[in-house]
Amino acid sequence: MAGFLSPLFEPGFFSSGPVHVALTLGGIVAVVSAVVGIFTVVRGQSFAGHALSDIGTAGGSAAVLIGVSTLYGFVALNVVGAGAMELIGIRRPRGRDLATGIVLGAALGLAALFLYEDTVTSSTTGATVNVLFGSVFTISSSTVPTIVILGAVSLVITLMLYRPLLLSSVSYDLAAARGVPVRLVGAGYLLALALAVSLSAVTIGAILSTALLIGPAATSLRITTRTAASIGVAAALGVAATWAGTLISYDSSVWTGHNWPVSFCIVAVIFGLYLASAIPARLRPANRRSAVFNQPSAADRTEVR
């Protein structure tokens, strides 16, 4: 068995401390991103997830500038950005996207300023690259408890809001008619999303964090339309992609003489899984190719804010 597996796992993979941290944190972040990502896809708020990942760039670069962990910068700016998007936006898709675009534009302006200041004043080598593209291999083990706590908060919020969040995702008006506090549910979801995107940004960088949020969830929803099943499948796919990408990055030094960026490897695996998911989706009978969770068509569906 050892001889069979040796081509897959280069020497030192299982004994490396950074690899242990990468696999642990990568798995945690993948699960959190998958759970929140399912609702992000169903609610049609992928743009909001992408916007928060870019907004986090301003927070991460500001954190480098003042000498604190980029994790705190990502969380702080993403939570503020999510709150601003909720306050500005209205419940129709046009207003929601308008609010997202306004906040995103302002945050990108700040990101440009902070990244410039990092370049000309910071003594931290590769700070800009680390903020934008991340590296799970460089995360300190002391960060593990904080990431676990933030991930747990995001999961608890999502699971507490599970039923009203799902109902408001399908039909805002129906949820409101049944007494669901849709404004509060939407705010809670955006908080969970902000935390999930922040954790993903620490793992694979602010620019690429959307891939971990959307990719496994979209792949899962191609395979199954059952809510609980799709969440479980998305989590499994996210963990598998993160661990496989970590392994490929580690082994690539033997293949090429240098390590491929772990962020690229993880995203490449996620993209490959999404392409592969088209096969069972095409084989599924036509009468089962209904909208996710039996939703109305996109033209008829009442969107949430």
DAVEN-V498070 format. One record per run of one state. SS is the DSSP state (helix for helix, strand for strand, loop for the rest). FROM is the first residue (numbers start at 0). LEN is the number of residues. If there is no record, write none. Layout:
<<SS/FROM/LEN> <SS/FROM/LEN>>
This chain:
<<loop/0/1> <helix/1/4> <loop/5/11> <helix/16/26> <loop/42/3> <helix/45/21> <loop/66/3> <helix/69/19> <loop/88/4> <helix/92/29> <loop/121/5> <helix/126/7> <loop/133/2> <helix/135/3> <loop/138/2> <helix/140/20> <loop/160/1> <helix/161/9> <loop/170/1> <helix/171/6> <loop/177/4> <helix/181/23> <loop/204/4> <helix/208/15> <loop/223/3> <helix/226/30> <loop/256/5> <helix/261/22> <loop/283/2> <helix/285/3> <loop/288/3> <helix/291/3> <loop/294/11>>
